[in-house]
Amino acid sequence: MKSMMIFGAVVGFVLGVGSSLAGGCTSSTTFWHATVTALVGGVLARWWGQMWYTGLADAVEQQRRARAQAVSESKKTAKV
């Protein structure tokens, strides 16, 4: 999750700098906007990464359960 947060912060910082420079802001205002945008980008990327990881873990667990159930059903069929 740390890498997702760092990536989001870097993207946010670049977007903040770019939008402030495009708006003609001073350097101190540009840095302030970039810092806030980096914070927001990092937090959002961390949240999205957690949601993605949770969904991935749930999908893997669901596949594992389906395989285990299929194996147990095939063993019951073979015994009958």
TORKOLBA-42211 format. One record per residue (C-alpha): x, y, z; residue number from 1. Coordinates in steps of 0.05 Angstrom, whole numbers, plus 5000, padded with zeros to 4 digits. Each point is the difference from the previous one (the first is absolute). Layout:
N
<r x="X" y="Y" z="Z" i="NUM"/>
...
***
This chain:
80
<r x="5000" y="5000" z="5000" i="1"/>
<r x="5059" y="5046" z="5012" i="2"/>
<r x="5018" y="4999" z="4926" i="3"/>
<r x="4929" y="5017" z="4980" i="4"/>
<r x="4999" y="5059" z="5048" i="5"/>
<r x="5067" y="5026" z="4974" i="6"/>
<r x="4977" y="4992" z="4928" i="7"/>
<r x="4935" y="5038" z="5015" i="8"/>
<r x="5039" y="5055" z="5035" i="9"/>
<r x="5048" y="5009" z="4942" i="10"/>
<r x="4944" y="5002" z="4950" i="11"/>
<r x="4962" y="5049" z="5044" i="12"/>
<r x="5062" y="5045" z="5007" i="13"/>
<r x="5011" y="5001" z="4925" i="14"/>
<r x="4927" y="5015" z="4987" i="15"/>
<r x="5001" y="5055" z="5053" i="16"/>
<r x="5062" y="5033" z="4971" i="17"/>
<r x="4974" y="4994" z="4929" i="18"/>
<r x="4932" y="5030" z="5015" i="19"/>
<r x="5029" y="5056" z="5043" i="20"/>
<r x="5050" y="5019" z="4947" i="21"/>
<r x="4946" y="4998" z="4946" i="22"/>
<r x="4959" y="5046" z="5044" i="23"/>
<r x="5058" y="5049" z="5007" i="24"/>
<r x="5009" y="4994" z="5075" i="25"/>
<r x="5061" y="5023" z="5038" i="26"/>
<r x="5053" y="4950" z="5021" i="27"/>
<r x="4978" y="4998" z="5073" i="28"/>
<r x="4927" y="4989" z="4980" i="29"/>
<r x="5022" y="4947" z="4950" i="30"/>
<r x="5038" y="4963" z="5054" i="31"/>
<r x="4940" y="5004" z="5047" i="32"/>
<r x="4952" y="4974" z="4948" i="33"/>
<r x="5048" y="4944" z="4981" i="34"/>
<r x="5008" y="4980" z="5073" i="35"/>
<r x="4926" y="4996" z="5013" i="36"/>
<r x="4988" y="4963" z="4935" i="37"/>
<r x="5056" y="4950" z="5018" i="38"/>
<r x="4967" y="4987" z="5068" i="39"/>
<r x="4932" y="4988" z="4968" i="40"/>
<r x="5029" y="4957" z="4945" i="41"/>
<r x="5039" y="4958" z="5049" i="42"/>
<r x="4940" y="4988" z="5045" i="43"/>
<r x="4955" y="4983" z="4940" i="44"/>
<r x="5051" y="4953" z="4970" i="45"/>
<r x="5008" y="4965" z="5067" i="46"/>
<r x="4924" y="4992" z="5006" i="47"/>
<r x="4995" y="4974" z="4929" i="48"/>
<r x="5058" y="4952" z="5011" i="49"/>
<r x="4967" y="4972" z="5062" i="50"/>
<r x="4934" y="4990" z="4962" i="51"/>
<r x="5037" y="4967" z="4943" i="52"/>
<r x="5040" y="4954" z="5046" i="53"/>
<r x="4938" y="4980" z="5039" i="54"/>
<r x="4963" y="4983" z="4937" i="55"/>
<r x="5058" y="4960" z="4973" i="56"/>
<r x="5007" y="4961" z="5066" i="57"/>
<r x="4925" y="4986" z="5000" i="58"/>
<r x="5003" y="4974" z="4928" i="59"/>
<r x="5058" y="4954" z="5015" i="60"/>
<r x="4965" y="4974" z="5063" i="61"/>
<r x="4936" y="4988" z="4960" i="62"/>
<r x="5038" y="4961" z="4947" i="63"/>
<r x="5035" y="4959" z="5054" i="64"/>
<r x="4933" y="4982" z="5032" i="65"/>
<r x="4970" y="4982" z="4932" i="66"/>
<r x="5058" y="4953" z="4985" i="67"/>
<r x="4996" y="4968" z="5069" i="68"/>
<r x="4925" y="4990" z="4992" i="69"/>
<r x="5010" y="4969" z="4930" i="70"/>
<r x="5052" y="4952" z="5027" i="71"/>
<r x="4956" y="4979" z="5059" i="72"/>
<r x="4941" y="4989" z="4953" i="73"/>
<r x="5042" y="4958" z="4953" i="74"/>
<r x="5023" y="4957" z="5059" i="75"/>
<r x="4928" y="4989" z="5021" i="76"/>
<r x="4981" y="4981" z="4929" i="77"/>
<r x="5058" y="4952" z="4995" i="78"/>
<r x="4980" y="4964" z="5064" i="79"/>
<r x="4928" y="4989" z="4979" i="80"/>
***
